[in-house]
């Protein structure tokens, strides 16, 4: 008996982004025609986390969601916002805490604010026993230190849109993290380093994502 063809899962797409307002259904139809069976919708603030959850409730076969605050908006996050996210992430259709982490590349939020909000997400993930959807850009050392400190309390996670070094990759794999790879790996200019190390990711730890509309 032949095995049924396995469908694809996009583990990170920002389909609540305003750029999809005019062609959302067409984008979904195109993804499904290409073999995508499930899409994890990324929450990056309270509004997108709620919107992603709403989509997952309406079509749970096609969508699930995350809930959290991207490091870019960390400076705007209040205790009330974090309480609202924790309440949302307790829902069944929200499968991960985040997007959360550290981004010292452009510092849209001050590093201290990012560190505080990241640690709050780590604590939430520990309390609700759900994995993390993680973001790290030019902040490996403090990111890894905090993730390591909480690892025994966590249900795991994925370092999404990985573009870092082989050394950083080894650190995350040592923590039993999954690694998310986007179309960055296909970029002839920016993706060369990632092309050189992607083969070091064990197949059972490699996840694929579009990070739409930001990447491919």
SVG drawing of the C-alpha trace seen along z (x, -y; Angstrom):
<svg xmlns="http://www.w3.org/2000/svg" viewBox="-15 -52 46 54">
<polyline fill="none" stroke="black" stroke-width="0.4" points="0.0,0.0 1.4,-3.4 1.9,-6.0 -0.3,-9.0 1.6,-12.2 2.6,-14.1 1.4,-17.7 3.5,-20.7 3.3,-22.8 4.3,-26.4 5.4,-27.0 5.5,-30.7 3.4,-33.1 2.2,-36.6 -1.1,-36.4 -2.8,-39.0 -0.4,-41.6 -2.2,-44.4 -0.5,-43.4 -2.8,-40.4 -6.0,-42.3 -6.8,-42.4 -5.8,-38.9 -5.9,-36.7 -8.1,-34.0 -6.0,-33.9 -2.8,-33.5 -4.4,-30.6 -5.7,-28.9 -2.2,-29.2 -0.6,-27.7 -3.0,-24.8 -2.5,-24.1 1.2,-23.9 0.6,-21.2 0.5,-23.3 -1.9,-21.6 -1.5,-23.7 -0.2,-27.2 1.0,-28.5 -0.1,-32.1 2.4,-34.3 1.3,-36.7 3.6,-39.6 1.5,-41.9 -1.8,-41.7 -3.8,-42.6 -2.1,-40.1 -2.2,-37.4 -5.9,-37.8 -6.5,-38.0 -4.4,-34.8 -6.3,-33.0 -9.6,-34.1 -8.5,-32.5 -7.5,-29.3 -10.9,-29.1 -12.7,-29.5 -10.6,-27.0 -8.7,-24.8 -7.8,-22.2 -5.9,-24.9 -4.6,-27.2 -3.2,-27.3 -1.6,-30.3 1.0,-31.8 0.6,-34.6 3.2,-37.0 5.2,-40.2 7.9,-40.6 11.1,-42.3 10.5,-45.3 7.5,-46.3 8.9,-45.3 9.1,-49.0 5.3,-49.3 4.4,-46.2 2.7,-46.6 1.9,-44.2 -1.7,-44.3 -0.6,-43.3 1.3,-40.3 -1.6,-39.2 -3.8,-39.4 -1.3,-37.3 -1.1,-34.7 -4.9,-34.4 -4.9,-34.0 -2.1,-31.5 -4.0,-29.2 -6.5,-28.6 -6.3,-25.3 -5.7,-26.8 -2.8,-28.8 0.1,-26.3 3.1,-28.4 4.2,-31.4 5.7,-34.2 6.9,-35.5 9.4,-36.5 13.1,-37.0 15.8,-39.6 16.6,-41.7 19.7,-43.9 20.0,-44.4 18.0,-47.6 16.9,-48.1 13.4,-49.3 13.0,-48.8 15.7,-49.3 17.7,-46.2 16.6,-46.4 13.0,-46.4 13.5,-43.5 15.2,-41.5 12.4,-42.2 9.7,-41.2 11.6,-38.1 12.0,-36.9 8.3,-37.4 7.5,-35.2 9.8,-32.5 7.9,-32.6 4.5,-32.4 5.7,-29.5 6.8,-27.7 3.4,-28.3 1.3,-27.2 3.6,-24.3 3.6,-25.4 6.6,-25.7 8.2,-29.0 8.2,-30.6 11.6,-32.4 13.3,-35.3 17.0,-36.2 19.0,-38.6 22.5,-39.8 21.8,-38.9 22.9,-35.3 24.7,-35.5 22.0,-37.1 19.3,-35.2 21.0,-31.9 21.8,-32.6 18.2,-33.3 16.8,-30.4 19.3,-28.1 18.4,-29.3 14.7,-28.4 15.2,-25.3 14.3,-22.7 11.0,-24.5 10.1,-24.7 8.2,-22.5 10.7,-23.3 10.5,-25.7 11.6,-26.7 14.2,-29.3 12.4,-30.7 14.0,-32.3 17.4,-31.1 20.3,-33.0 23.0,-32.8 26.3,-30.9 27.2,-27.2 28.2,-27.8 24.8,-29.4 23.1,-26.5 25.0,-24.0 23.9,-25.9 20.2,-25.7 20.4,-22.1 22.1,-21.3 18.9,-22.7 16.8,-20.5 15.3,-23.4 13.8,-23.1 15.3,-25.3 13.1,-27.2 14.5,-27.9 13.0,-30.4 13.6,-31.3 16.6,-33.3 18.6,-30.1 17.8,-30.6 19.1,-34.2 22.3,-34.2 23.7,-37.2 22.5,-37.0 21.9,-33.2 25.4,-31.9 26.4,-31.4 23.1,-29.6 23.6,-27.4 26.9,-26.3 25.5,-25.2 21.9,-24.0 23.2,-20.5 24.2,-20.4 20.6,-20.6 19.3,-17.1 16.3,-16.3 14.1,-15.7 14.9,-19.3 14.4,-21.2 11.2,-23.1 10.3,-25.2 8.5,-28.5 7.8,-31.5 7.7,-34.2 5.4,-35.8 5.3,-38.6 8.8,-39.5 10.7,-36.6 10.0,-33.8"/>
</svg>
